[in-house]
Amino acid sequence: MTSKGEADTDMLVPKKVRNIYPRIISSKIKLDSISKRFKKKTGYDLNIENPQTFNEKIQWLKLYYRNRLMTRCSDKFAVRLYVEKTIGKEYLIELVGKGVYNSAAELDFETLPNKFVLKVTDGWGANIICSDKSKLDYDETRGILTEWLNKGNSHYYRNFEWAYKNIKPRIICESFLEQEGGLVDYKLWCFRGKVQLIQVCSDRGIDEQKNDYFDTDWQRLDFKRKSPNSNKSIAPPGSLKLMIDISEKLSAEFPFVRIDLYEIDEKIRFGEMTFYPANGISPFEPPEWDEKFGEMLQLPKKSFVFPFELNKRKLGSRK
């Protein structure tokens, strides 16, 4: 009844750094750790000074791009307000129970419906998918959630994914989505507010997850990335045009973001926004697709938010 994300997320921060959770981790530690992991997973050296591939540019964004809206949109609870204001609350998955919880101890399972989904707000893939509450071990579930809420499991400290650094770790409880044949997840890759790729995830929780890729005209793209292709005919969702429209509205402020959507009973439901898919270390097969999507990702200027500068502005300069 638990589900974890598809990307490898081994801890990158050295123990002496990880244990004290500093507000600032040196650029050298980040770059050295990222470069070593990148080479191991992708098979080629990271060129951070002149990135060309999609995976390289995701690493650059992790290190050098700071947009506070990314933090709000990575937060599984805070993003709901952004979605409501941008495209409308009708696209949100209904919350159940209290909706949001500060700790696993606050969860009262007796008040929840028989089916529900629990998500940690400051990560991805950390989900409890409950299809039958009578089979759920409440104490074990609380233990798992408590571990996921631990700051050491933050994707900033695991992978230096900056957007997750300042999210308050909480738990949200959503209604259970289901559809005949299994839930299909549509992931729309948006480059500067334009959808260029639609990833279709199927067989989730039924068999090994399959990923198929299409352009906006629903022409299949012949590559794979970690998970196998389904090798079956896939019809476009009936709401494809609307999916593209709302994804482009949600992504307008960012150089790149992936918008995850569902189509249930002819209605679109928003899943999440992802700025660093698969941590930017998942190889493309064949590898030229890494370069093709790299060409689409136009990097912005470097931007930083320094805590000591923010404090100086707040408290006033001292000579």
Secondary structure, 3 states (H helix, E strand, C coil): CEECCCCCCCCCCCHHHHCCCCCCCCHHHHHHHHHHHHHHHHCCCCCCCCCCCHHHHHHHHHHHCCCHHHHHHHCCCCHHHHHHHHCCHHHCCCEEEEEEECCHHHCCHHHCCCCEEEEECCCCCCEEEECCHHHCCHHHHHHHHHHHHCHHHCHHHHHCCHHHCCCCCCEEEEECCCCCCCCCEEEEEEECCEEEEEEEEECCCCCCCEEEEECCCCCECCCECCCCCCCCCCCCCCCHHHHHHHHHHHCCCCCEEEEEEEEECCEEEEEEEECCHHHHCCCCECCHHHHHHHHHCCCCCCCCCCHHHHHHHHHCCCC
